[in-house]
Amino acid sequence: MTDPLITGQRSNALGQPVGLPLSDPSSRAFPPRAEMVGRYCSVVPLTMDHADDLYAAFRQDTEDRIWTYLPNGPYHDPGTFRAWVEQAIVMDDPLMHAIVVDGRALGHASYLRIAPASACIEVGFINLSPALQRTRSATEFQFLMMARAFDDLGYRRYEWKCDALNAPSRKAAERLGFTYEGTFRQATHYKGRNRDTAWFSIIDSEWPDLKARFTRWLSPENFDEHGMQRQSLSVL
């Protein structure tokens, strides 16, 4: 039986099935520390200038729900949070970014497990404040990060991994067009508990169609005078 996730194969001289040849086997570039600008938000390299805005935005979640499935946090004083930002901004992998809307940082996300040689990159460390959740910016920042990986850098594979029990994250991955590939049992542990990790991906051959769908969804014409979407991204 052929695995439905295998994207292509041929036979070698021995009659064995092997993968299709690469059109470009060269190593890709590492993501630059450069701004990504959209219609509704910007995704910029994280700096200490974002710390106070992020802390204030995250504290709007008084129940600390946004921290449950992250390895760090929650933070209940600005000094401790700033100390984390100081460590995060000097790292190259994960490469942390702030999501900025109307001049204020309202969330963060990163590229991580960056593998230029195999042209594979992951998006993660996503934390969206209540003010950012369920907004156009919450979708657009994802689109901007995908576009940099596929269009600007030529990566072949874009990954999303999350705690298998994190239903909102799994639902978000599916809405954004990722394909579920399976669950790695007891893949890691954090905050004193086990984590089974659900894996999702988008590959480069899928990107042109997904890009067109994102572009249509993000168009101002897709929203009415009250800001409500006319067509959902899932439908598109």
N, C-alpha and C positions, 0 to 999 in steps of 0.2 A: 504494500500500500504506500502510495506517495504521500509524504507529509504535506498538508495544505499550506504550511508556512514556508516551504522551500520555494524560492522565487524563480528557479530555472536550473536546468541541468542538461548535460550532454554525455556522451559516452567517450571514453578514451580508447586507445588502441587495443586494450585488453577487454573491452566491452563493459567496463565498470562505469557506473554513473558518477560524473564529476560536475562541479559547479561551472557555470558559464564564465568565460574569460572576462577580465576587467577591462573596461574601456580606458580607465585611467588608474593605474596601480600606484601612482605617486603619493607620497605623504601630503597631508593637508596642513595648512597653517594653523597655528594656535589662535584662538579668538583674541582679537585686539581689545585693549581697554579703551573702547570708543563708544560714544553715545549712539543709541538707536532711537530715531524720532518717528512717531506716528501721528495720526490725526488727533487722538485723544490722550495720549500719554507719551512719555519718554522712558527709555530704559538706559540707565547710566551706571558706570562703575561706582560701586559703593564707596563713600568717603565719610569722614567724621562729620562733615556738614549735614549729613542726612540723619545722624543719630537722634537728635532731639525730636524731629518730626516723626520718625519711625516709632520712637518710644511712646509719644503721645497718641499716635494712631493705634498702636497695638493695645494700649491700656484701655481703649474704648471697649475691648472685649473683657469685661469685668469677670467673666467666668473662666478665662484662660483656655477657652476651647481651641483656639488657633495653635496652641503649643502642644497639644496631646501627642501628635504624631511626628513632631520634630525632635531631633536628638538634644537640642538645647532649650533653655527657657523653662517656664515663664520667668519674666523679669518684673520685679515689683519696685525697683528703684532705678533711676536714670543712670547712676554711677555704674552699677553692675552691667547694665545694657551697653553703655558706652565702652566698657572694658571688652565686651564681646565684639563690638564693632571694630575696635582697635586691632584685635587679632584677625578678624575676618578680612579686613581690607588689604592686608599684606599677602594673602594667600593667592596663588595662581590657580589652584585646583582644590576646592571649588573656587570659581571666579565669580565673586558676588556682585550683584547689581541691585540698585534701587529702582523701584517703579515710581515715577514722579508724575503727578497730575496737578495741573495748575500751580506749579512751583513747589508742591509739597510731596515729600516721600511718603507713600502710603502702603508700601509693601516691598518685599525683596524676593529675588530669585537668583539662581546661579547656573552657570555651566559647570559640570563636574564629570569626573572619570573621563577626562578628555583624552582621546587616543588618536592623535593625528596620523599615525602610521596605518591604522586600520580604518580611518575616516569615520570613527564612531564618537558620538558625544551625547551626554545626558543633560537633561534639565532637571533641577531639583532645588532643595532648600527654599521651596516656595512658601511664603507666608504673606497672606493678604489680610490687611486690617478690615474691620467691618465697613469702613467707608469705601473700600475698593472692591469688596465682594459683589458679584452679580452686576457689574457695570461693564460698559463697552471697553473700558481700559483693562479690565481683568482678562478679556479675551485678546485685546490688541497686543498686550505685552507678550503673550504667548506667540502670536503671529510674528512679531518683530524678532524674537529670539530664534524661531524656526527659520525665518528668512535669512538671517545672518548665517546660520549653520549650513543651509542648503544652497542659497543663491550666492552669498558672498564668499563662503569658504569651501563649498563643494563637498561637504560631508555626505556619506552614503547612508548613515543610520543615525537616528535621533531617538534617544531612549527616555522613558519615564518609569521610575520604580517607586513603589510606595508600600507601606504596611498593608498586607492583604486584608486587614480589618478596617482600613480607612475607606469606608464606602464613598464619601464625597470626593476623595482623590481619584478613585477608580472611575466614578461617574464622569468626572471632569476629563480624564484621559480619553474615555470613549467619545465624549462630546467633541473633543478637539481632533478626533480622527485617528487616534492611536489604536493599534491592534494589540489585543491581549495575547501574550505568548505563554503564560503559565505562571505558576507560583513555586518559588524556591522555599522549601520548608526549613525553618530554623536557620535562615540565612544569616541572621545577626541578632544582636540584642541591644536594647537601649532603655535607659530609665528603669533598670532593674526588671525588665520583662522581655519575653521572647518576641521576635519579629519574623513572621513568614513574609517574604517579599514578593509582591505581584509585579511582573515585568510587562511593559508595553513598549511598542516602537512604531515609528514611521520610517519608511525607507525612501530613498531619493526618487524612485519611480512613481511613488504615490504623491509626492509633493506638488507637482503642477496642478493636479485636480484639487487638492486641499487648498492650495494658495488661491485658486479661483473662488472657492467657496468662502474662504475668509474675506477676500476682497469684496464679495457681494454682501456678506453679512455686515461688514464694518462700514459699508457705504451709508452716508446720511439718509439716502432715500429708503433704507430698510427700517427706519424708525419714524413713528408718527410724531405729532406735535407734543405728545406727552412723554416722548422718549421710549415708548414701548416698541419692541421689535415687531416687524410685520411678518418676517419669516425667521424661524429659529435656525441656528447653525446646523443642528441635527437634520432638519428637513432639507436644507440646502445640500 
